Structures are given as C-alpha cells and as structure tokens.
Amino acid sequence: MSELNKHSQGFEKHNDSFSFKENKSYLKISFERIAFIFFVFFFLAIIFSSKVILLSIKKIPEIQKVLKKENFRSSILDNEGNILAKSVPVVNLGINPNLVIDKEKLLISLKLIFPNKNFDKEMYGKKFFYVKKKISPKKLEQILLLGDKSFIQEDSIARIYPNGNLFSHVIGQIDNDNNGISGIEKTFDYELTTTKEPLKLTLDKDLQYLIKEELLKSKDIFQNIGSAAILMNINNGNILSMVSLPDFDLNKREKISDVKYINRATKGVYEFGSVFKTFTLAAGLQYNVVEPETEFKDLKKRITCAGNSISEYDDKIPSDLTAEEILIRSGNIGSVRIAEKVGIENYNEFLQIIGIISNLEFDIQEVGTTQLGRWGKCKLATVAFGHGIATTLLQLSKAYSIISNGGYDITPSLLKREKLQRKRILNENLSETINPILRKIVSTKDGTAGFANVKGYEIGGKTGTADQPSKGGYSKKKVNTFASVFPTSDPKFVLAVMLDEPKANREFVYHYRDERYPYKGNWRNTAGWTTVWITGQIMDKIGPILATKY
C-alpha cells in the first residue's frame, strides 16, 4: 500500500470519528429542544383544561346552603378514653320541588344516584323534602353535577356512635332536635350540651365486647329471648360492663317501641329465685338468729301455706341440714325455716339496707321498681327462696356487693368518681362468714354452680331458677340467674348474669371439671346448667383483663 493510500485511510477514519461526536452533540441538543417544546405544550394543556373545568363549574348553579342551628354535644368516652359517642359536622341534602324545571328528568337522575329510593310522592306532593341526611361527599358531588337550583344543602351536626350496638342501652338516644331522650344522653343532657369536656364513663369497651359475645353465644345454645349481665367493682360501685340483649344500633334506630328492647339490666323486673337464699342466710347472720353450723332437723320435702304448696326442687336433699348446707344445697324448705327465725320486720329491714326494696338512684333513668306486695307469713316464706318478690339485676348486683365487701354501702355508678368515704351498714364479720360459703357453692360437689369453677379466680356465687309469673299463677317459662363474687378471699367484683326464657339443649356437650359427660346435654333447664355455664365462659375471657388492668 502506497503512502498516499495510508494517509487517505487515516484521514477517513479521523473524519468518521469527528462526524460521530458531532452527531452525538447534535442529538443531545435536539432532545432538549423536544423536551422543552413538550413541556410548553403540556403546561398549556393544563391551563386549557383548568379553564374548561372552571367554565363548566360556573355553568352549574350554586346550591342553596342553609345552616341548621343545633346544640353541639360533647363526646362520651369509656374509662380508657375510647369514643362511645361523638358529634361531627354533616350535610343534609333537601329539595324544593317548586324550583324544579323538569321533575321527570330529575327523578330519573335521582333514581340513578339513589337506586333504592323513590321520590315520586315527595316530588309532586311536598314543598320540601330531604333527599338524604348525612349525605356522603361522593353522593353530594353527583348531585352538584346535576346542576339543578332546587337542591338545598343543610350544614348540620350529627351524633355518631362508633360501636353501633355495643353500648346502646347505656348510652341511650337523642331525638331529631339533638336532645337526649334516654340513657346517659338524657340524664346528662345539660352537661353534654353546655361544655366541650367529654363525659367519661366507668365502662370498659373490651370487657363489654367479650361479655356481649358470650351472651350472644348463649342465645344460639339455649334459645333465650333475652339476657343481661352486670360487672361491677364491689368496693366503689363502678360498673365496668352492662349488657342487655336484644340491643339496637344507635346510628340507625331513632325510636324504640318494641318491648323486647327493654333494658333487662336495669329496667326489667324479675323474680330471680334462689339467689335470694343468700339474703336469707345473711339476714339470719346479721340478726344473730343463726350461725353457719345451726342445725335444722326433720326438714320436710313439701309444705303448704294458704293453700299453696312449697316443695324442694331436689327430692334427694337430706332432711337434716345446717344453715350453711341449706344455702349450698339450695334448700327451699330450709330457707323458709331460716326466714321464720329472722321474722318479717327484720327481713324487711334487711332488704331495705342492702338496696333490694329501697329506691335506687342511678345514672340512667330507665330503672325498674321492686314489686313486693304485702308482707305476711306466706310472703315471708316465698321471699325466703326468691319468689313473690321481683326486682332488677342492678339491685341484685348492689345487694351482693354489700354482703361480700365487708358490709359497706355502695352506689352503682356509670360515672368515674373520686374516692368515696365508705360507710359500713352490715356487721363487720358477715362477709367473712358468707363469702366462703358462696365459694363452696361453686367448688364443692354439693353446690349448684360447678360450671363456674374457673381455675385461678376463686369464684363464689348463688344460682337462681325461677318460673315466670302468669295470669293465675306461674308459667313454665324460666328466668335463670347466677350472682357471683370473686375472688372470695378478697372480693373485688360482682358479676350477675341473667337469661330470659332459656331452653334446655340436649345436643349441647357439657364439660364439667375437666371431664366430659357420657351424654350430650341435660334436660334440666336450671341456672346451674345454663347461666352458670355461660358465666364460666365469660370468666375465661375477662379474667386476664381484670387481673392486669384492675
């Protein structure tokens, strides 16, 4: 190859290299120009779109706005600050049919937005009607896009209940004018509407949920029409849980007229049966007419009073029993004998002292009144074992608290209070005597409440199975109750549970003292086989919470 050709090839290579660099630089500049142009066009597009949107909005007539003047209500909290009731701003959407240009067209549009509603009658028969109260932002936006001048936007305040049904009977309701009409909402209506400070209750949301959950299970098992439970600190009267079933959703229901929604914990009045036998023995101890070891011999299986028969529920109960054994074995005739020793005057006074037949002031107004009638020999006999007297589960809880807490008076409360000055109203040693006996009812084979013998909690209590009164006598419908205190060595809580009209479930498998019975279910529709079992399930759930928090 000649030198000329070598030089020529070298020049071409040099030329190619130079062209590549030049082209790369050129491409970079071109890309930057394109990006700049794209950005300009994109910016112009945004401006144009914004103008279009603004123009379209201007074409929509401004919706008429009205400020509804309502009282603001402060929040209601549980004992840990969880919100149970709260007031929030909302929008109510109404319409003035007289301002509608094309009613048929608007009705079609409303049907598309609210497919489950029909506004035909309102559109042609009213001067104003609400399309939707507490309308959602999405629905409101859809309405605004219709561009109709007939709509009226009402800015208001609504009461919301985050827990729905959970505290319905306690919290209560408000009316359409935001005034309290039941429960806490009614009792503390003034406080809730005159201060922004929240109202703090003694209730515990976690305990309330767990207890309600077990009561709902009981309905599935025993088919009861209703139930109730109260968990209370026996030393200060603070109520940690109060459940009544059936309940209702506070966010939806505005008016309760159905009798089934009665507050069974406070308003319902029932004959509770043998849970009263604790009062009978306690009265005997209070007035020093019996001791736990006092013997009652030749107890009959059946007696009559004014032509009415009183018999033992258990034919195998011994005829010779001590006062303590009468309570443990739940003897009817033995309880009558103890009551006779106490006497009408003393027994009446005792029931007054423990709050059974005295008026009870409470934080909600839905409280029943004890039904007793006239005292007499037969009345004393029936009251001794819990018949012929009807009271509330709330009063029953108070009475068991006083008997077990050292004899100190307490007032059940839903509001947190400062430390109270305690006043003893019963003999100092009465609780020390009665609590171990209540424990034996749960822990021994002769007792009637073995299903509540949950390990680690020293539960004591008394069962009660009562026939419900009917015209001319008693029906076969039951009220099964278990009033318990724990721990019996140092009582802190009372838990009273009631089932309204339960039925025996022979297909239900019971577990008793870690052993399974050789058959399914039991035909005895008594508190020991229904309410006590439910109480045991409740204690399994709430026990750890009580041990760590209280």
Steps between C-alpha positions, in 0.01 A plus 500: 500500500631839397560771749227704333241231559605467865457868553167493322367219724625676810323816399176309440519342847567834654213644308263221617592554861446869473156451338385264781578749775336775308184294445485402870509862602238585248267226625537625857402852398203367300372297796517800731306707250232230468472468879463876532233513233313205664513676837359819348216315333429299821486821704268661248280188507468522879404868480248426231348206693477709815315773314260243357431358849452845646265593222300182548477562875379853439224356291377294801260711709627548855311274738302679769663458842324513836663484843291291736540625853547206735650450840845357493538198728830409656644151463436201725803281580565170674744477790798475265402790277342301217227703325150365560309803363619800300353802317625562145412751225282352224305612195128435457374532144147621437300610198235760424271346234360842408840597357535189284471574127473142374380269779493184288859550391615575856321192635685282250831657604423449870408137434843443345672651804266342761372178335329377820290813552187633335429875517185512282258582784729760653573666166133554417353531849735702719653849515822362645647159573835349591668305227766369737609588851870462578572473130842371402744730316483273194120516479505875559743544210267301274212725601699816434583383148127483420498880503152543645409811701237315703749328732558634851816412691451503877817512711427325827646303790440128536552263791697190412559188705815318384406178681150471357305261726761440767387761755152579367304449823746699709579788264140546393363714219441856386202636307495684169570827680816360659349470848567196716194277544642191676805361675808709569403733215186598693627504858799716416339699221586834666862408559545367149358815340661768719861386512754372250658276761431133423294291739707206621324182608616206710424253220775299335461443128702176496306346789169610348584334169611169652198469731258584220670245275438221752139606557441484125640146501258410779209597278620258233532220757203555731265699273425760770300805392729738684785530749687745717825528691653750742866506601567736791778592740351409837713747694405822318197408288670577166329304225754357255246336270125506459351292219137448408382295202335547258668833431481745208724713278507856628606626157185369330212468744324822596206366695472191716148378566545122498484356855779257416746792507445563871819545700496165680792603722327800661140532386387139486350374828523125567449238766854364522438192710767339717754782479287647781598214729831679552305795642302265723811351659672841513198647684515211747868575562438876521235462771688220678216248477713238321862399454638303206504191725142544622318169440154464348357153546206320346472734203197395299504460123176694466305754707185702437418862569156650438420204281816538290762228488873564555728207417866415449631497145722206596332200664839365605581798723557380860240572767768610749714796392700781655429860399812494285397177329154640428658775290753269332232239413250777415232368732159666474346369823817569697507860371140544616600377846789748518270785390252410773777544756587842348140620504309732267612826658870414499490347152326808358757725667787289364373521142472877546860523624652307208294692243258236377178677593628855540497760220818497296636820347700422190676675212232403249128541558396161362488327839227264613325494836496197728162327523432341838143542615387456858707316755346198667598155611473356150675801345791450739517133403507562124741794518737278699570300183452781248135488396225750565749785458625647173794736466770607254835347417658833599355484851600135526859596411503774763370266770762233429770768502402623848478147640845408363703823536510512878151642540576842351231697322564569132316682223519348150637759259580544133705814563853516630503644849755607752590268785196446716467499876380151582224442754446156652130405519528127583681309770875500453538122499203419275702505175775287655235240577291510182775517233653156575152350480443660159832352394389150604192532278739519206788280614334201674301209357192592706488850353291601199753715314787270408516624139630835630795348682758662274854435621685792651208733575338369822147558378214474746131556441142380509274366229137593450238324287156657505173437319360815347167629634196475277128554542380292790839360593831412338593388151767252390711786366821547698727779618841347574744713697845469652636765737872455556778674695874453456757443628323382815817531709513874422188596303538767233226434244144382467378348175125446469374316191136435406343300216139577412298193394785260422435147379692184579721381215551124500736520204741726685807322639593612849851493640502475876813500718717403205283196426244447225164360593414171328200664334419816314321775684270483795125523534515724806426858407655650812745783560769247591483352151452819300596831660783359710656342192482833314655677800789256493558578133491873576752464779738313272499805269494794743709355781839591351384856427375551854820356642724736301293820479304504826 
